[in-house]
Amino acid sequence: MRRISVRARLLVALALLAGAVLTVGVIAWVALSRGNDRLDRLHGETLAGVDRALTLSRQAADLATLAPYLLTLESPFRIAQEGQEATRLVQEIAAGLPGDAALGARLEETQRAIGNLVRDTSLRAGLRDRTLRLNAELAAAERRFAALSSRPTAPLQERQDWLALQRIAAALLGAGRAENLIGVGEFQREYTRLTARMGADLPPDVGAELARLRIVAEGREGLFELRRIELARQIGAEAALVRIRQGAAAVTAHAATATAEAQAVIAAERASTTTAIAVAKSTLLVVVLASAALALAAALYVSGHVTANLRAISEAMIRLAAGDRQTRLPRGEGQGDEIGKLFHAFRTFRANALRLDRSHRQMVQRTALYENMMAGISDGVAILSDQGQIVAHNERLAPLLRLDPARLAGRPLLADLIAEAGWQRGAGPAGMACLSQEGGLHAEWRESALPGGGAVVLISDATERRQMEDRLRQIQRIEALGKVSGEVAHDFGNILSTISGSLHLMDSAPPERQAMLRQTIASAVDLGGSLTGRLLAFARRQHLEPETVDLPQLVEGLADLVGFALREEIEIRIEAAEGPLPVRVDPGQLESAILNLCLNAGQAIEGAGHVTLRVAGEGDQAVIEVADSGAGMPPEVLAHAMEPFFSARADGTGTGLGLAMVYGFIRQSGGDIAITSAPGQGTTVRLTLPLQAEARGTAASLGRVMLVEDDAADRAAAVAVLAGISRKLDQATSSAEAQALMQTPVDLVVTDLTLQGRVDGWRLAEGALTRWPEARAIIVSGHLPEVDPLSCRFPGRVVALAKPLTAEVLARSMSELFPAVDDEARRAGRDV
């Protein structure tokens, strides 16, 4: 047989309880209906009279409240308005009274008292207003007399006269503020005594002020008379108020008598109603006891079956939550009802908890493995959130960044910590950024995005590797310098030997022989000068005379010369771009460089072949390519092609300064050189030079420019260039002086990279760019580093330029830093 569910049992109990409640409700309804009938009858007989009595009592209370309110009003209009309301209230009371002659006469007297109260209060308000104006005038006069009597430079008698006037004004002011006639009389006697003491021989100004005070105080319109009339009206209004209160008290007494009569009728009716209610109470008590017994039986069932099982389930759940996985509940208890379902749910939960324990143990093992892996990594590892906050990190991160480990607490921003530690971030190889710090510290930043957001950052210490690379480059430079020194010493030794031998021979040689010896010396000197020029070009210290030239036109002019220099079986091909490509270079040196490259290309071709000279424009760069169909160069030769005195010719001819000289000249002119070659595929030498764009100034947009340069000659040259693009040019010779000038906004900072032996240029530019969002910065140096630490942090706001700073180079930089310039600025730039 299927057991009845707990829900069904409780529904049956609730239905029985509902029936009992309904029975109680019916009994109460009948009793209340009978009581309601009795109340209707009582209302018809007595409550109407009680209501009239209560209305009279309320109206009397309103009248008693409204009358004193009239005394507090200051506006005659409000007094008249409230007086009309009080009169209307008395009329309503008279209309609701029975024919009582004594009470009617009392109300007529009350109505006349209201009229007197309105009249006296209105007159008193007008007099009070005039009194207040006189009080204000007297207060001002008193302050003025006090100030005049306290002047230290005035004579004693004059100060005493003003003091006496001050006392008279104070007596008048006291009379204006007195609250009764006695006080007004006292102040009037004080006024009379003080004025009597004032003599007739007074200064004109004192006499005039005394006369003014007499006008204010005396006569029918004087202060004392106004105060007497005002206080008399107030006494009349208070007397009328007393009469109004007596009328209200008579109405209240009449209402109390009517209420007492109604209460006697209600008491008689209450006795009969009490008997009916007692019968209803007895019936209700019986029904309530039966309902209580039914509710007790239901409660016993709930506590005995439902609550006990729920307690067993809750205790088992608590033990299970505490880790006791051996907790069990008996099977079959309450099977088929809600209790049984709870037992089944507990067993399912216990099984899930066992599975979670196994998963937790596996997770602990993985977490331990993760922590061991993080601790074993020699690099710094940080896991970042979407906002760049450090969610997790290993112990190597703080020492590697030179930070206090306590700074990594609280999910700080990794970018802020790097900036706080003084690291400068720059571009690096693909997928990596470079960090550098003063003192020669370097690190590498690798970042990988996480699928759910955020990233994993790996920071490696690259200081030792960078130092090794620097040492290797230094060794290579020393090796190249030694090679250059040896070759130069050898060539100059030959030149000096020729000059020395010729000079010795000239002492004993005949005249015709001396002329030939002088020619030999001149040839040796020319050879030395040529060798010196090539060395200067390689070192980028050759004196250049740049000018703006059209590159396609210059190359076409070289076609015949290159054709004559090459062998007949070598074809020269010229591919020049249509339209002008203006560049600013030394035309003679550029022609020599192109001719040198063409001759090198011709010498690399065995037999027939061709040399292609190509000129084109790519963006803001002009490109010159010299390509040949020769044998090409293997990688080991290509790696040393730019080195001075390196030559790959089999016959040993050539100085090895050709490409080195071209490289030095192109770099000194602001360009670059690149070589691509492979065995059997020929060689292509690519020269790039910046196009000479139309100069654009920023005179219309730049207000304040700050120049930081410690070299006097470079500073003078920079001032000559910057003076035309700014309305105010400030100069500093040190980092400390520049920091002091940077307290006010600046539009452009032009600073040398190295100031007084320290690399402070990056720090000064970073300070200006961070503090002033509209500022721009230009870093100039004769030896610019390969990595710019600010470009990635302030894109489009900083450029690095090689010395010397010229107007053309500055104009190009201005077009990058300030792209939005107006026509006036462009015209000013062309003038520059």
C-alpha positions in Angstrom: 0.0 0.0 0.0 1.4 3.4 -1.0 2.2 5.7 1.9 0.5 9.0 2.0 3.0 11.8 1.4 3.9 14.4 4.0 2.4 17.1 1.8 -1.0 15.2 1.7 -1.0 14.8 5.5 -0.3 18.4 6.1 -2.9 19.5 3.6 -5.6 17.4 5.5 -4.5 19.1 8.8 -4.6 22.5 7.2 -8.1 21.8 5.7 -9.4 20.9 9.2 -7.9 24.0 10.6 -9.4 26.1 7.8 -12.8 24.6 8.7 -12.4 25.5 12.3 -11.3 29.1 11.4 -14.3 29.4 9.1 -16.6 28.3 12.0 -15.1 30.9 14.2 -15.5 33.5 11.5 -19.2 32.7 11.1 -19.8 33.0 14.8 -17.9 36.2 14.9 -19.8 37.5 11.9 -23.2 36.9 13.6 -22.1 38.5 16.8 -20.6 41.5 15.0 -23.8 41.9 12.9 -25.9 42.1 16.0 -23.5 44.6 17.5 -23.5 46.6 14.3 -27.3 46.9 14.5 -27.1 48.1 18.1 -24.4 50.6 17.0 -26.6 51.9 14.2 -29.4 52.5 16.6 -27.0 54.1 19.1 -25.7 56.4 16.3 -29.2 57.4 15.3 -30.0 58.4 18.9 -26.9 59.8 20.5 -23.9 60.1 18.1 -25.4 63.0 16.2 -25.6 65.0 19.4 -22.1 63.9 20.4 -20.9 65.0 16.9 -22.4 68.4 17.3 -20.8 68.8 20.8 -17.4 67.8 19.4 -17.8 70.2 16.5 -18.6 73.0 19.0 -15.6 72.0 21.1 -13.3 72.0 18.1 -14.6 75.3 16.9 -14.1 76.8 20.3 -10.6 75.5 20.4 -9.9 77.0 17.0 -11.2 80.3 18.2 -9.1 80.2 21.3 -6.1 79.4 19.2 -6.7 81.9 16.4 -7.2 84.9 18.7 -3.7 84.9 20.3 -2.3 84.4 16.8 -3.7 87.8 15.7 -1.4 89.5 18.3 1.7 88.0 16.7 1.0 89.3 13.1 2.7 92.4 11.8 0.9 92.8 8.4 -2.4 94.7 8.6 -3.6 92.7 5.6 -3.0 89.4 7.4 -4.6 90.8 10.6 -7.7 91.8 8.7 -7.8 88.4 6.9 -7.4 86.4 10.1 -10.0 88.6 11.8 -12.5 87.8 9.1 -11.7 84.1 9.7 -12.3 84.5 13.4 -15.6 86.3 12.8 -16.8 83.6 10.4 -15.9 81.0 13.0 -18.1 82.7 15.7 -20.9 83.0 13.2 -20.7 79.2 12.5 -20.8 78.5 16.3 -23.8 80.7 16.7 -25.6 79.0 13.8 -25.0 75.5 15.4 -26.3 76.4 18.9 -29.9 75.8 20.2 -32.0 78.7 21.3 -29.9 79.6 24.4 -30.2 83.4 25.0 -27.3 83.7 27.5 -24.9 81.8 25.2 -26.0 83.9 22.2 -25.3 87.1 24.0 -21.9 85.8 25.0 -21.1 85.1 21.3 -22.2 88.6 20.3 -19.9 90.0 22.9 -17.1 87.8 21.5 -17.7 89.0 18.0 -17.4 92.6 19.1 -14.1 91.7 21.0 -12.7 90.2 17.7 -13.5 93.6 15.9 -11.7 95.5 18.7 -8.7 93.1 18.6 -8.4 93.4 14.8 -8.6 97.2 15.0 -6.0 97.6 17.9 -3.6 95.0 16.4 -3.7 96.7 13.0 -3.0 100.1 14.5 -0.2 98.6 16.7 1.4 96.9 13.7 1.6 100.3 11.8 3.0 102.0 14.8 5.5 99.1 15.3 6.7 99.5 11.8 7.4 103.2 12.3 9.1 102.5 15.6 11.4 99.8 14.0 12.5 102.3 11.3 13.3 104.9 14.0 15.2 102.2 15.9 17.3 101.4 12.8 18.1 105.1 12.3 19.0 105.5 16.0 21.2 102.3 15.9 23.2 103.7 12.9 23.5 107.1 14.6 24.8 105.4 17.8 27.5 103.5 15.9 28.5 106.7 14.1 28.7 108.7 17.4 30.7 105.9 18.9 33.2 105.9 16.1 33.6 109.7 16.3 34.1 109.7 20.0 36.9 107.1 19.8 39.1 109.0 17.3 42.4 109.5 19.1 43.2 112.7 17.1 40.1 114.6 18.0 40.1 117.1 20.9 38.8 115.9 24.3 35.8 118.2 24.4 34.7 117.1 21.0 35.0 113.5 21.9 32.9 114.1 25.1 30.2 115.8 23.0 30.0 112.8 20.6 30.0 110.5 23.6 27.0 112.4 25.1 25.2 112.1 21.7 25.9 108.4 21.8 24.3 108.1 25.2 21.2 110.1 24.0 20.9 107.8 21.0 21.2 104.8 23.3 18.4 106.1 25.6 16.2 106.6 22.5 17.1 103.2 21.2 16.2 101.7 24.6 12.8 103.5 24.6 12.2 102.1 21.1 12.8 98.6 22.4 11.0 98.8 25.8 8.1 96.3 26.3 5.9 98.5 28.6 5.0 102.0 29.4 7.0 102.1 32.6 10.2 101.3 30.6 9.4 104.0 28.0 8.9 106.5 30.8 12.3 105.6 32.4 14.1 106.1 29.1 12.3 109.4 28.5 13.5 110.7 31.8 17.0 109.6 30.9 16.7 111.3 27.5 15.5 114.5 29.2 18.4 114.5 31.7 21.0 113.9 29.0 19.7 116.6 26.7 19.5 119.1 29.5 23.2 118.5 30.2 24.1 119.4 26.6 25.1 123.1 26.6 24.0 125.7 24.1 27.5 126.3 22.9 28.0 123.2 20.7 30.0 122.7 17.5 27.8 123.0 14.4 28.0 119.3 13.5 27.2 118.2 17.1 24.3 120.7 17.3 22.9 119.4 14.0 23.0 115.8 15.2 21.3 116.8 18.6 18.6 118.6 16.7 18.0 115.5 14.6 17.7 113.4 17.7 15.2 115.9 19.2 13.0 115.7 16.0 13.1 111.8 16.2 12.2 111.8 20.0 9.8 114.7 20.6 6.4 115.8 19.4 3.3 113.9 18.3 5.3 112.0 15.7 8.2 111.5 18.1 9.4 108.2 19.3 8.1 108.5 22.9 4.5 109.3 21.7 4.6 106.5 19.1 5.6 104.0 21.8 2.9 105.2 24.2 0.2 104.8 21.6 1.6 101.5 20.4 1.7 100.0 23.9 -1.9 101.4 24.6 -3.2 99.6 21.6 -1.4 96.5 22.7 -3.2 96.7 26.1 -6.6 97.1 24.3 -5.9 94.1 22.1 -5.0 92.0 25.1 -8.2 93.0 26.8 -10.2 92.0 23.7 -8.3 88.7 23.7 -9.5 88.0 27.3 -13.1 88.5 26.2 -12.6 86.2 23.2 -11.2 83.5 25.5 -14.2 83.8 27.9 -16.6 83.4 24.9 -14.7 80.3 23.8 -14.8 78.9 27.3 -18.6 79.3 27.4 -18.9 77.4 24.1 -16.6 74.7 25.4 -18.7 74.3 28.6 -21.9 73.9 26.6 -20.2 71.2 24.4 -19.0 69.4 27.6 -22.6 69.3 28.9 -23.9 67.8 25.6 -21.1 65.2 25.6 -22.0 64.1 29.2 -25.6 63.6 28.2 -24.5 61.5 25.2 -22.1 59.4 27.4 -25.0 58.5 29.7 -27.0 57.1 26.8 -24.0 55.2 25.5 -23.4 53.6 29.0 -26.9 52.3 29.1 -26.5 50.7 25.7 -23.1 49.3 26.6 -24.6 47.1 29.3 -27.0 45.4 26.9 -24.2 44.9 24.3 -21.8 43.3 26.9 -24.2 40.4 27.5 -24.5 39.6 23.8 -20.7 39.7 23.5 -20.2 37.3 26.4 -22.3 34.6 24.7 -20.3 35.0 21.5 -17.0 34.7 23.5 -18.1 31.4 25.0 -18.9 29.9 21.6 -15.7 31.1 20.1 -13.7 29.7 23.0 -15.1 26.2 22.4 -14.2 26.4 18.7 -10.7 27.8 19.3 -9.9 25.0 21.8 -11.0 22.4 19.2 -8.8 24.1 16.6 -5.8 24.2 19.0 -6.1 20.5 19.6 -6.1 19.8 15.9 -3.0 22.1 15.4 -1.3 20.3 18.3 -1.8 17.0 16.6 -0.4 18.3 13.4 2.6 19.8 15.2 3.3 16.5 16.9 3.4 14.8 13.6 5.7 17.4 12.0 8.1 17.3 15.0 8.0 13.5 15.4 8.4 12.5 11.7 9.4 15.4 9.5 11.6 17.4 12.0 13.4 14.3 13.3 14.3 13.1 9.8 15.3 16.7 8.7 17.5 16.8 11.8 19.1 13.5 10.9 19.7 14.7 7.3 21.2 18.1 8.5 23.5 16.5 11.0 24.7 14.1 8.3 25.3 17.0 5.9 27.3 18.8 8.6 29.5 15.8 9.2 29.9 15.4 5.5 30.9 19.0 5.1 33.4 18.6 7.9 35.1 15.9 5.9 33.5 12.7 7.4 32.9 10.8 4.2 31.8 7.7 6.2 28.5 9.3 7.2 25.5 7.3 6.0 21.7 7.4 6.4 19.4 4.4 6.6 17.7 3.2 3.5 14.0 2.9 3.3 13.2 5.7 5.8 10.3 7.7 4.5 10.5 6.0 1.1 8.0 7.4 -1.4 7.5 10.8 0.3 9.6 14.0 0.5 11.7 12.7 3.3 12.7 9.7 1.2 13.7 12.1 -1.7 15.9 14.1 0.7 17.6 10.8 1.8 18.3 10.0 -1.8 19.6 13.5 -2.5 22.0 13.2 0.5 23.4 9.9 -0.9 23.9 11.5 -4.3 25.6 14.5 -2.7 27.9 12.2 -0.7 28.9 10.4 -3.9 29.6 13.8 -5.6 31.7 14.9 -2.6 33.8 11.7 -2.9 34.4 12.5 -6.6 35.3 16.1 -5.7 37.9 14.8 -3.2 39.6 12.8 -5.9 39.6 15.9 -8.2 40.9 18.1 -5.4 43.8 15.7 -4.8 44.7 15.8 -8.5 44.4 19.6 -8.5 46.8 19.8 -5.5 49.3 17.7 -7.3 49.1 19.9 -10.4 49.4 23.1 -8.3 52.5 21.7 -6.6 53.9 20.9 -10.0 53.1 24.4 -11.2 54.7 26.0 -8.1 57.8 23.9 -8.5 58.0 24.8 -12.2 57.6 28.5 -11.3 60.2 28.4 -8.6 62.6 26.5 -10.8 62.5 29.0 -13.7 65.5 31.3 -13.6 63.6 34.1 -15.4 61.0 36.3 -13.9 57.4 35.2 -14.6 54.2 37.3 -14.1 50.6 36.4 -14.9 48.7 39.6 -15.8 45.0 40.4 -15.8 43.2 42.2 -18.6 44.1 45.5 -17.0 47.8 44.6 -16.7 47.7 43.8 -12.9 50.0 41.1 -11.5 47.8 38.1 -10.6 50.6 35.7 -9.8 54.4 35.7 -10.1 57.5 33.7 -9.1 60.2 34.7 -6.7 62.7 35.7 -9.4 60.6 38.6 -10.7 61.4 41.1 -7.8 65.2 40.5 -7.8 65.3 40.6 -11.6 63.5 44.0 -11.7 65.5 45.3 -8.7 62.3 45.8 -6.7 61.4 45.2 -3.1 59.3 42.0 -3.0 56.7 43.8 -0.9 55.9 46.0 -3.9 54.4 43.0 -5.7 51.7 42.6 -3.1 48.2 43.8 -3.8 47.9 43.2 -7.5 49.9 46.2 -8.7 50.3 47.2 -12.4 53.4 45.6 -13.9 53.9 48.7 -16.1 54.0 51.0 -13.1 56.5 48.8 -11.3 58.8 48.8 -14.3 58.6 52.6 -14.6 59.1 53.0 -10.8 62.3 50.9 -11.0 63.7 53.1 -13.7 63.4 50.6 -16.6 63.2 52.1 -20.1 61.2 50.0 -22.6 62.3 49.8 -26.2 61.5 47.9 -29.3 63.2 44.5 -29.8 63.0 41.5 -32.1 59.6 40.1 -33.1 57.6 39.0 -30.1 60.0 40.6 -27.6 60.7 44.0 -26.0 63.9 45.3 -24.5 64.2 46.8 -21.1 67.2 49.0 -20.1 68.2 50.7 -16.9 70.8 53.2 -15.9 74.0 51.4 -14.8 74.1 49.1 -17.8 71.3 46.7 -16.8 69.3 45.0 -19.6 66.3 42.6 -19.7 64.2 41.0 -22.4 60.3 41.0 -22.2 58.3 38.2 -23.8 54.5 38.2 -23.6 51.9 35.6 -24.5 48.2 36.2 -24.4 46.0 33.8 -22.4 42.8 32.3 -23.9 40.5 33.7 -21.2 42.1 37.2 -21.1 45.3 38.5 -19.6 48.8 37.5 -20.5 51.9 35.6 -19.3 55.0 37.8 -19.2 58.5 36.3 -19.1 61.4 38.7 -18.2 64.9 37.5 -18.8 68.1 39.1 -17.5 70.1 40.0 -20.6 72.7 42.1 -18.9 75.5 39.6 -19.1 74.7 38.7 -22.7 74.6 42.3 -23.7 77.9 42.9 -22.0 79.3 39.9 -23.9 77.9 41.3 -27.2 79.4 44.7 -26.4 82.8 43.2 -25.6 82.6 41.2 -28.9 81.7 44.4 -30.8 84.5 46.2 -29.1 87.0 43.5 -30.0 85.8 43.6 -33.6 86.2 47.4 -33.6 89.7 47.1 -32.1 90.5 44.4 -34.7 89.2 46.7 -37.5 91.1 49.6 -36.0 94.3 47.6 -35.9 93.8 46.6 -39.5 93.1 50.2 -40.5 96.1 51.4 -38.5 98.4 48.8 -40.1 97.2 49.5 -43.7 97.4 53.3 -43.2 100.8 53.1 -41.6 102.0 51.0 -44.5 100.6 53.4 -47.2 101.7 56.5 -45.4 105.2 54.9 -44.9 105.5 54.4 -48.7 104.3 58.0 -49.3 106.8 59.4 -46.7 109.6 57.2 -48.1 108.9 58.7 -51.6 108.9 62.2 -50.3 112.0 61.7 -48.1 114.0 60.1 -51.0 113.0 62.7 -53.4 114.1 65.5 -51.0 117.5 63.9 -50.5 118.0 63.5 -54.3 117.0 67.2 -54.9 120.2 68.3 -53.0 122.5 67.0 -55.6 120.3 66.7 -58.7 120.5 69.0 -61.7 117.7 71.5 -62.2 115.8 69.4 -64.8 116.0 66.4 -62.4 114.7 68.6 -59.5 111.5 69.4 -61.5 110.8 65.7 -61.9 111.5 65.1 -58.2 109.1 67.9 -57.2 106.5 66.3 -59.4 107.1 63.0 -57.6 106.7 64.7 -54.2 103.4 66.4 -55.4 102.0 63.0 -56.6 102.9 61.5 -53.2 101.2 64.3 -51.4 98.0 64.0 -53.6 98.0 60.2 -52.9 98.2 61.0 -49.2 95.3 63.5 -49.4 93.2 61.0 -51.3 93.9 58.4 -48.7 93.0 60.9 -45.9 89.7 61.8 -47.7 88.7 58.1 -47.9 89.5 57.6 -44.3 87.4 60.7 -43.3 84.5 59.4 -45.4 84.7 56.0 -43.7 84.7 57.7 -40.3 81.8 60.1 -41.3 84.0 63.1 -40.4 84.5 64.4 -44.0 83.5 68.0 -44.6 80.5 68.0 -46.8 78.8 70.8 -48.7 75.2 69.6 -49.1 72.7 71.2 -51.4 69.3 70.2 -52.8 69.7 68.2 -56.1 67.3 66.3 -58.3 68.4 62.6 -58.0 67.1 61.4 -61.4 68.8 64.3 -63.2 72.1 63.7 -61.4 72.0 59.9 -62.3 71.3 60.6 -65.9 74.2 63.0 -66.1 76.5 60.1 -64.8 75.4 57.7 -67.6 78.1 58.7 -70.1 80.8 58.7 -67.4 79.8 55.3 -66.1 79.7 54.0 -69.7 83.2 55.1 -70.4 84.5 53.6 -67.1 83.0 50.1 -67.8 84.3 47.6 -70.3 82.7 47.5 -73.7 81.1 44.1 -73.1 79.3 45.4 -70.0 75.9 47.0 -70.6 74.8 49.9 -68.4 71.1 50.2 -67.8 69.6 53.4 -66.3 66.1 53.2 -64.7 65.2 56.6 -63.4 61.8 57.5 -61.9 59.6 60.0 -63.6 59.3 63.3 -61.8 61.7 65.0 -59.4 63.2 63.3 -56.3 64.9 66.2 -54.4 67.6 65.2 -51.9 70.0 67.3 -49.9 73.6 65.8 -50.3 77.0 66.8 -51.5 76.6 66.2 -55.3 80.3 65.6 -55.9 80.5 63.0 -53.2 77.3 61.3 -54.3 78.6 61.1 -57.9 81.8 59.7 -56.6 79.9 57.1 -54.5 77.7 56.0 -57.4 80.7 55.8 -59.8 82.6 53.8 -57.2 79.7 51.3 -56.9 79.4 51.0 -60.7 83.1 50.3 -61.0 82.9 47.7 -58.3 79.9 46.1 -60.0 81.8 46.1 -63.4 84.9 44.5 -61.7 82.6 41.7 -60.3 81.5 40.7 -63.8 83.7 38.3 -65.8 83.1 38.7 -69.5 79.8 40.1 -70.8 77.1 41.3 -68.4 75.1 44.3 -67.3 75.0 46.8 -64.6 71.6 48.3 -63.6 71.4 51.8 -62.0 67.9 52.3 -60.7 66.5 55.4 -59.0 63.0 55.4 -57.4 61.0 57.0 -54.6 59.5 54.9 -51.7 57.5 56.9 -49.3 59.6 59.7 -47.9 62.9 58.0 -49.1 64.8 58.2 -52.3 66.3 54.8 -53.3 69.4 54.3 -55.5 70.2 50.6 -56.5 73.3 49.4 -58.3 72.7 45.8 -59.4 75.1 43.6 -61.4 75.0 40.2 -63.0 78.3 39.2 -61.5 79.4 36.2 -59.5 78.0 37.5 -56.2 79.4 37.1 -52.7 79.2 34.2 -50.3 77.9 35.0 -46.8 81.3 35.1 -45.2 82.5 37.7 -47.7 79.3 39.7 -47.4 79.7 39.9 -43.6 83.0 41.8 -44.1 82.1 43.9 -47.1 81.7 47.1 -45.2 85.0 46.7 -43.3 87.8 49.1 -44.2 90.7 47.7 -46.2 88.8 44.4 -46.9 89.1 43.3 -50.5 87.9 40.0 -52.0 89.7 40.4 -55.3 91.8 37.5 -56.3 94.7 39.6 -57.7 95.0 41.5 -54.4 94.4 44.9 -56.1 92.3 47.6 -54.5 92.5 49.5 -51.2 89.5 48.0 -49.6 88.1 51.5 -48.8 85.5 51.7 -51.6 82.3 50.4 -49.8 83.6 51.8 -46.5 83.9 55.2 -48.0 80.4 55.0 -49.5 79.0 53.8 -46.2 80.5 56.7 -44.3 79.3 59.3 -46.8 75.7 58.0 -46.9 75.4 57.7 -43.1 76.8 61.2 -42.7 74.2 62.5 -45.2 71.4 61.0 -43.1 70.8 57.9 -45.2 71.6 54.1 -45.1 73.1 51.4 -47.2 72.2 47.7 -47.6 73.8 44.9 -49.6 72.1 41.7 -50.9 74.2 39.1 -52.7 74.4 35.4 -53.2 76.9 33.3 -55.2 75.9 33.2 -58.9 73.0 35.7 -58.5 74.9 39.0 -58.6 75.0 41.8 -56.0 72.6 44.7 -55.3 73.8 47.7 -53.3 70.8 49.8 -52.1 71.3 53.4 -51.0 68.4 55.3 -49.2 68.4 59.0 -48.7 65.6 61.2 -47.1 63.6 63.2 -49.6 63.9 66.9 -49.3 60.2 67.7 -48.5 58.9 71.2 -48.5 59.9 72.8 -45.3 57.1 73.3 -42.9 57.4 75.5 -39.9 55.5 75.6 -36.7 55.8 79.3 -36.0 52.0 79.6 -35.8 51.6 76.7 -33.4 54.7 76.7 -31.1 54.7 79.0 -28.1 57.6 77.9 -25.9 60.7 75.8 -27.0 63.4 74.7 -24.6 66.9 73.9 -25.9 69.2 71.8 -23.6 72.8 71.8 -25.0 76.1 71.9 -23.1 78.4 72.5 -26.1 78.6 76.2 -27.0 79.1 75.7 -30.7 76.3 73.2 -31.1 74.0 75.4 -29.0 74.7 78.5 -31.2 73.9 76.4 -34.3 70.7 75.0 -32.8 69.6 78.5 -31.7 70.0 79.8 -35.2 67.7 77.0 -36.4 65.1 77.1 -33.6 64.7 80.9 -33.3 62.4 81.0 -36.3 59.9 78.5 -35.1 59.1 79.6 -31.6 57.7 82.7 -29.9 59.9 82.0 -26.8 63.2 80.0 -26.8 64.7 79.1 -23.4 68.2 77.7 -23.1 69.8 75.4 -20.6 73.3 73.9 -20.4 72.7 71.2 -17.8 70.1 68.7 -16.6 69.4 70.6 -13.4 68.9 73.9 -15.2 66.5 72.2 -17.6 64.5 70.7 -14.7 64.1 74.2 -13.2 62.8 75.6 -16.5 60.4 72.7 -17.0 58.1 73.9 -14.2 55.9 75.7 -16.8 54.3 74.2 -19.9 56.6 73.7 -22.9 55.6 72.9 -26.5 58.9 71.4 -27.7 62.1 70.1 -25.9 65.3 69.8 -28.0 68.0 68.2 -25.9 71.4 66.7 -26.4 71.5 63.0 -25.5 74.7 63.4 -23.4 74.9 66.4 -21.0 78.2 67.0 -19.1 79.2 63.4 -19.5 75.9 61.8 -18.5 73.1 60.3 -20.6 70.3 62.6 -19.4 68.5 63.3 -22.6 66.1 60.4 -22.4 65.2 61.3 -18.8 64.6 65.0 -19.6 62.4 64.2 -22.6 60.4 61.6 -20.6 59.8 64.1 -17.9 58.4 66.7 -20.3 56.3 64.2 -22.3 54.8 62.8 -19.1 54.1 66.1 -17.4 52.8 68.0 -20.5 50.5 65.9 -22.7 50.8 68.4 -25.6 54.6 68.5 -25.5 57.0 67.0 -28.1 60.7 66.1 -27.8 63.7 65.9 -30.2 66.8 64.0 -29.0 70.0 65.0 -30.9 73.4 63.3 -30.7 76.5 62.6 -32.7 76.3 59.0 -31.7 72.6 57.9 -31.5 72.0 54.5 -29.9 70.3 51.7 -31.9 67.4 51.4 -29.4 65.1 54.4 -28.7 63.4 53.7 -25.3 60.7 56.4 -25.6 59.2 55.9 -29.1 57.1 52.9 -28.1 55.8 54.7 -24.9 55.1 58.1 -26.6 54.4 57.3 -30.3 54.4 60.3 -32.6 55.7 62.6 -29.8 59.5 62.0 -29.9 62.2 61.7 -32.6 65.9 61.2 -32.5 68.2 63.1 -34.9 71.9 63.0 -35.7 74.0 66.1 -35.3 74.4 68.6 -36.8 70.8 69.9 -36.5 69.9 71.6 -39.8 66.7 73.6 -40.9 65.8 70.9 -43.4 66.1 68.0 -40.9 64.2 70.0 -38.3 61.4 70.8 -40.8 61.0 67.1 -41.6 60.9 66.3 -37.9 58.3 69.1 -37.3 56.1 67.6 -40.0 56.1 64.3 -38.0 55.7 65.8 -34.6 53.2 68.5 -35.5 51.2 67.2 -38.6 48.3 69.7 -38.2 49.8 73.1 -39.2 48.0 75.9 -41.0 48.9 77.9 -44.1 50.6 80.6 -42.2 52.9 78.0 -40.5 53.7 76.5 -43.8 54.7 79.9 -45.2 56.8 80.6 -42.1 58.5 77.2 -42.6 59.4 78.0 -46.2 60.9 81.3 -45.1 63.1 79.3 -42.7 
